[in-house]
């Protein structure tokens, strides 16, 4: 037997922020929209697990910060492999994982 509780956006956002405050308000709003669209696309509900979501996603102040976290200093790479522009860095994430760009300039990256 399973019991499913439907929650709204404010409960979702409060559940993610909780005592940990690991995401900005903009990030929790974007994640709510992401999971709502995913649920609609799958035509089935998604269990709300704030701990799993906090582990799956990371928020960064900039795309460059996220890229540096994953790739480190790419100055040791051959010139043709360096990703120096925002477009190249965004392409790297789009090729490897989910990324959500926020209106405040931050980015959410699904861990991979």
Beta strands, then each sheet from edge to edge (+ up, - down):
strand 1: 57-60
strand 2: 99-101
strand 3: 107-110
sheet 1: 1+ 3- 2+
end
